[in-house]
Amino acid sequence: MNKEKNNGILAVGILINLILGANFLFSAYSKLPSIEVFGWTIAESTPFNWTVSEWLARLIIGLEFFLGILFILQLFIKKIAVPFSIFLILFFSAYLAYILAAYGNEPNCGCYGEMIPLSTQESLVKNGIILVLLLLAINFSFEIRLKFSKIVGLLFAVVAFGLPFYFSPPASITIFNEKKIEGEIVPLHLIKNNKNYFDNRKKIVATVSPTCKYCKKAAKRMGIIKKRNPQIPFLFVMAGHKDHLDSFYETTRAENIPLIFMDSVKEFQRINARSGVPTIKWLEDSSVIKTSTYFSLNENEILDWLNK
């Protein structure tokens, strides 16, 4: 009877480890396609600068990969997997509690990236369930002991933490082949109106579409930069379907940036001066000084340029 009981406890321990491992692996994997946005969200809601935020995002994903591997392979459950997982879940929960207090119940907190949208409240409930399973994992613990388990664990750690950096290198270590532009003039008279958007001699104008996913990424990054530096003269110029504006702002939270919506597609194309969106142009009066991608737009470079 005792043998059957021990086998039952063993089976429960293995099952809990597999469930926890699958959760951490999927959580890490689901964040990879939107890894840069994950970093930007950290920059928006914490005191960390962009560089620290983008590295922290990749380290968190790497830790999730590593913990998932340990649980699946039943390695170092008590010494590493459970304590680090509890810390990570409590860290995420504190962060989600802050997001809930600051922004309300977001429709997708990003815990599973864009693959499984969970609201902030739903994610807190999910974290509570994971925390219960982790506490159970202590009582129903099972782990495999290998002769070279430390070396195996180290190898998996290197792979797990290196994968997010390989998949999407941080902007701080990425070389952008951007050149200054001379001679291009933006016909601002096409979008001037009664509001004084163009009083600043220097401004950064982004031409965007409300349905373009890269435009949404550009808008989100610009919105965060604007929130951190309200004096930066950003402007969105948009054309497309107005009925998608609510979705655009729900995703980007960039209501703090003025927007001019152009009904004429031809005039919008003249402003854009290219077929694709988004286009982010640094202007002095109407002259284009340089362009940026949503990924390479750098807060410190903008501030230095404006202060020259």
N, C-alpha and C positions, 0 to 999 in steps of 0.2 A: 504493500500500500504506500509506504514511504517513498519507494522508488517511483511509483506512478505519480505521486504528488510532486516529487522533485522534477520529474519529466514535464509535468504540467507547468510548473513555475519556469522551467527552462524554456519551454515553448512560448510562454507569455513574454518572457524577457526578449527572446529573439524577435518576436512579432512587433513589440514596441520599438525596438531598435530599428527594424526595417521601416516602420511607419515614419519615425522621426527622420531617418536618413533620406527617405523619399521626399519628405517635406522640404528639408534643407537643400537637397540637390535641385528640386524643381524651383524653389524660391530663388536660388542663385541663377539658374539657367534662364528663368523668365525675365530677369532684370538685364541680361546681356544686351538685347536689342535696344533698350532705352537707357543704357548705362550713363550716357552723358547727362540726360535729364535727371537721373537719380542724383548725380553730383550737383547739378544746379539747384535741385530742391534742398539739398543740404546747405548750399550757400545762401539760399533764400531764407531759411528758417533757423539758422544758427549764426554765431559770430564769426565762423570760419571764413577765410578768404577763398577765392576760386580754386587756387592750387591745392590747398589743404582739402577742400571739399571733394574735388575730383579724385584725389588719391584715396581719401577715406571711403568714398563710394566703392572703389575697386577693392580695397582691403576688406570691406564688409562682405562683398560678394565672394571674395576668395575664402574668407572664413566660413561662409555658408557652404561652399563647395567642400572644404576640408572636413567640416563637421558631418556633412552628409556622407562622405566617403567612410569616415570612422564608424558611423552608425551602421551603414550597410555592411561593412566588413567586420563589424563587431570588435573593433580595436580601441583600446584606451578609453573605454566607456566611462569608468568612474573617475579617472585622473584628468582627462581632457574633455571628452565629448559632452558629458552632462554638465559640469560646472561652466564651461565656456558657452554652452547653449543657453543655460539659465541666464547668464549675464547678457547674452545677445538678445534674448526675448524680453528681458526687463528693460534693456536699453531701447529697443524698438517700441515697447509699450509706453515708456516715458515720452519718447519722441511723438508717438501718435496722440497721446493725451494733450501734448502741447499743440499739435496741429488741430485737434478737435476744439480746443479752447480759442485758438487764434483765428482759424478759418472756418470752423463749423465742420459738419460731417461731409468731407470731400467724397465725391462719387467714386474715385479710384485713388487710393493712397499709394499705389505703386508697389505694394508688398510682393505681388506676383507679376510685376511689370504691367504690360498691356494684355497679357494672355488671359488672366482671370481677374477682371476688375472687382476689387473689394472696397467698400466704403471704409472710412476710418473706424466707425463703430464695429462693422463686421470684422475688420482686421484685429481689433482689440479682443473680440470674442474668440477669434481663431488663435490668437496668442495665449489666451487663457487655457484653451484646450491643449495646446502644445506644452504649456507649463505643467499641466496636470500629468501629461504623458512623461515628461522629464522627471517629475517627482516619482512616478511609478517605476521609471527605468532604474532608479536607485535601489528600490526594494526588489525588483525582479531583474537584477543585473545579470548580464551574461556577456562575456567577452572572450575572444580567441587570443591565446598567448603564443606568439611565434618566437623562434630563436633569434631572429633578426628583426623583431617588431619595431624597434626604435629606428633602424635604418629605413624600413618600409614606411613608417609614419613620416619620417623626414622627407622622403622622396615624394610622397603624396602631398605633403604640405607645400613643397616647392611647385609642384604642378598646379595645385588648387589656387594658390595665391598668384601664380604667374599667369594663369589663364585669362583673367579679366584685363590685364595689362597687354597681353598679346592680342586679344580680341579687339580692344579699343584703347590704344595708348592715350594717356592724358594729354591735354592740349599743352601743358607746360613742358613736355618733352617732344612735342611734335613740331616739325619744321614746316612752315607754311610758305609756299612760293608766291607770295603776293607782291605786286609791284605798284608803285605809285603811278597814277594815271594823269596824263597831261592832255589838255585840249578838249576833253569831253564836257559839253555844256548840257545841263538838265533844264528843260523848258519849264521852269517853275511857274511861269505866268499861266500855265494850263490848270494849275491846282490852287492858285492864290484865291482867297476869299476874304471875308470881313475879319476873320480871326487872325491875330498877329503871330502866326506860326513861324514866320520867316524874319522876325526882328533880329534874331541872332545871325551874325555873319557866318558863323560856323554852325553846322547842324548835321545830323546823321539821319538820312531818309531811307526807309526800307519799303520797297514795293512788295506787296504780299497778296496772297489769295486766301480767303477764309477757309478753303477746303484742303489746301496743300499742307501735308504733314511737316515738311521742312520749314514752311512759313510759320507754322505753329511753334516749332522748336526755336526759330529765330525770335519770334514774338515773346516766348517765355523767357529766353535768356535776356532780351532787351528789357522786359518788364522787371526782372530781378535787378538788373543793373540800375534801372531808373529808380527803383525802390531804395536802393543803397545810395544813390546819388541823384536826388531830385532835380539838380541843376542841369543835367545833361539834356540837350535839346534833341530828343528823338522825335520822329514822326513816322507814322504808318500811312502809306498811300495804297489803297486797296481797290480792286475791281473784282466782280464775280457775283455770287448770289448772296444778297443781303440776309436771306432767311437762315444762313449758316453762321451769322455773326454771334448769336448766343452760344453756339457750340465752340466757336473760336475762342471766345473770352472765357468760357468755362474751362477749357483746356489750358490756356496761357496765363490767365489772371493778369493780363496786360492792359487793364482799363486805365492805368495811370499814364499811358502814352497817347497823345492826340492822334486821331485818325481822320483822314479825308477819304471818303468813298467816291470813286469816279464812275459815273454812269457810262461814259464813253470808253469802250475798250480800246479804240484806236489811239485816243489821247493817253490812256494808261500805258500802252505799248511804247509810245514816244517817250514817256517819262522813264520807263524801264530800260529802253534802248537795248533790249535783248529778249529772247523768247521765253526764258525760264524765270521762275521765281523760287525763292526770294532773292532780291538784290539789295544789298546794304551799301549805300554810298555815303562817303564822308564829303561834305560840301563846304566850300568857302564861297559865299554868295551862290552863284549857279554853277561854279566849276567843280568838277569831281577831282578830289585829291587822291583818294584811294577807295577801294572796295574791300569788304570783308564777307566771309561766309558766316553762317550762324555759329559755326564751331570755333572760328578763329577770332571772333569779336572779343576784344580784350579791354576790360574795364580800366586798367591803369594806363594803357596806351591812349584811350579816349581822353582821360583826365589830363594827361600830359599835353596832348594836342590842343585841347581847349585852353590850357593855361599858357600856351606859347604867345 
